Amino acid sequence: MAPPKWVALADEIRRQITAGELQPGDKLPSTSQLCAMYKVSTIVIRNAMITLKAEGFVEGVPGVGVYVTKDPPIGRKS
């Protein structure tokens, strides 16, 4: 069984961050851009962003956008 769309999207963005395709400080596309890119609804984007924020991969700046955190979990040393 395939995972929910928001889980798959969160996994894809997390993969892009851990692979270095998205760097700390990079701005993610807007919600409408992500909807068009991945052919999903805004609730899918919202749920994926909530998950990634809770995990420390991204942070939102109200009225500005969502950015990869300066120190995403993959880059932290234990």
N, C-alpha and C positions, 0 to 999 in steps of 0.2 A: 504494500500500500504506500502510495506517495505521501510525503509529509504535507501539512497545510502549506498553502502558497506563501504565507508570511514567514514560516520557518525556512522554506527554501530560499526566499529572498534574503533573510538575515544571514543564512549560511553563505550565500553568494557574496554579499558585501563583506562579511567577515573574512572570507577567502581572499578577496581583493586586498583587504588591509594586511592580512598576514603575508601575502605574496609580494607586498610592496607596490602593487598597482595603484593603491590609494595610500598616500603618505600622510604622516601627522600634519595637521593643519589644512589638509585639502578639504574643500567644500564639496559636499555631495550634491548631485543634481536635485532640483526642486521636486516636491511631491508630484506635481503634474508631469514633469519630465520622467521621473521614475515610473509613474503609471504607464506612460506611453512606451518607455523602453522595455518594460517587463510585462506589459499587457495585463495589468492587475488594477484593482480598485484602490481608492485612497485608504480604506481600512486595512488592507494588506500592507501598504507602506507604513501606516501608523503603527501597526503591531510589530513590524520588523524593527522600526526605529526605537520603539519602547524597549524591546529586547536588547538591541545593540547599546542603547544608553545605559541600561541596567548592568550590562557586562563591562562597561567602560570603554567601548570601542569608538563611540561617537558622543558628541555633546551638541545640544541645540543652543542657538543664540536667538532669542525671541525677535521676530521680525527680520532676521538676517538669513538664517539657514542652519544647516546641520553640518558639522565638521568632524573629521577624524580627530580624536583626542591627541594631545601632544605626546602622551605616553600610553598608547594602546596596550592592553594586556600582553600581547605577543612580544612586545619589546621590553617588557619588565624583566629584570634579573631577580631570581629567587634568592 
